[in-house]
């Protein structure tokens, strides 16, 4: 007895985890009454949502027939929200506010493609300010260097001009003609010394002053050293200049004497400069090189980045609008949030290696846990999640016993969904959502830590990277404690989310599925007639449904006007009824032929009854179902007539 509450608690957690996916998809909100606000203050509400909200309270979906309220039992009815009507993906049919949001999102995506933001790593918020500061400093640094270079060039140009003026104003004292060999050697030494002198200066104020003073004296000392050998008088002049410069730097009179010595030495070096080759200042030759570098044309910008999601290129055609609308609806048409979600999804797909994962062989251990079977009445593919399969201890251990196995299961689950969504064509008028059926019978629940970890991680990945892919979420074989659970989570679900959810207890699961999925598409284990293998009927053969009232008989007739081969199959959900079949000829003098003797069929006897009869004369095949129970029974049947030659 103690195990039943524990198991019930685990199953509650299981349903909560499955429901969590759709709840987060719809931006978890508390349910509030709809109040029409002025359009200037709030965004306009989608037309489809307004229509649903403005409708007067009507009958809600029920998984069981109308009955008087009773204590929660297996057969008690569970009220559902108004059926969800899927929104359109045709842009022309969208409200103006949604069209505007779509255009804004397109613009953001195009800018991101041009800047290749989808492949770039996400920026770190903490380091944004220092990086910006560095960029500003780097921009300012070239400006400072260029101004300093300009000043240096102006000074270098002013120095030779001043020297020439002084040589013209004062008569030359002594002129010494140097030998050609010595002149060439002196020219080489002068070039080397000038290059060393014009090396890059540190941008310090004190050093600038010292170097400006040296620039006045250094030409004098260089030329003096060149004239030391042929002219002793030049050597004496340089010594005097150096002494005077070192003794008194700030005295203006001493500076004048230095200038006099400069004039005398420059006059003596003039003939040598005429005979030798003049060298151009380094700054003047370096400037054109910089201009050449600046004139090099910048490389053309790279082409926009190619980005695809679920096999559809973004901004390529109208299919891209369907993709973008899914992200917008997942974020309540908040453009920036939707754009961030798209960028995160693209990065995750590359990091997770989705394209390679689709081709990977991960085995078939979980083919009975998650599978796709048939379509609903609106054409959506139906995916079944059968949690009870994990009752198999070996399968449970092979799936959840360690981290490596859990990760393999998660990769398999994502691979399964990726393959499913890639089958959609994503046309605005086509189908791009699925119906998901969750079987909670014998679910292990979240009481087991390993199962809880894997389930939470898988749900988080799916809801973050596969938004708005659920048209309907159907929970079947829900235990009796669901009523308490629904009261607990109800306030946290929006009306839109609740309209997607349908719950049914064990006795009403098949009937609930038939509301959304035709019986020929419902698997046989869930009350339908769809079976895998080579059978007479397929999903293309439609099924007739009929509800047999308690303590009544129902008669089915298949008339035949000519010889033929009649084939039929039928099923009573829950059985516990009597069934018989016979052929009644049209001619009154002919005898009735018993095809199937009437007998009572229990739940465990046969799932589906298949019969056939070769008709050789006009008549009819009559099937009789006698329901002597106090409950209504759901009857499913179909037939076909083949030529007698077959």
Buried (B, 14 or more C-beta within 10 A) or exposed (E): EEEEEEBBBBBBBBBBBBBBBBBBBBBEBEEEEEEEEEEEEEBBBBBBBBEBBEEEEEEEBBBBEEEEEEEBEEBBBBEBBBBBEBBBBBBEEBBEBBEBBBEBBBEBBEEBBEEBBBEEEEEEEEEEEEEEEEEEEEEEEEEEEEEBBEEBBEEBEEBEEEBEEBBEEEEEEEEBEBEEEBBBBBBEEBBEBBEEBBEEEEEEEEEBEEBEBEBBBBBBBBBBBBBEEBBEEBBEBBEBBBEBBEEEEEEEEBBEBBBBBBBBBBBBBBBBBEEBEEBEBBBEEEBEEEEEEEEEEEEEEEEBBEBBBBBBEBBEEEBBBBBBBBBBBBBBBBBEBBBBBBBEBBBEBEEBEBEEBEEEEBEEBBEEBBBBBBBBEEEBBBBBBBBBBBEEEEBBEBBBEEEEBBEBBBBBBBBBBBEBBEEBEBBBEEBBBBBBBBBBBBBBBBBBEBBBBBBEBBBEBBBBBBBBBBBBBBBBBBBBBBBEBBEEBEEBBBBBBBBBBBBBBBBBBBBBBBBBBBBBBBBBEBBBBBBEEEEBBEBEBEBEEEEBEEEEEBEBEBEBEEEBBBBBBBBBBBBBBBBBBBBBBEEEEEEEBEBBEEEEBEEEEEEBBEBBBEBEEBBBBBBBBBBEBEBBBBBBBBBBBEEEEE
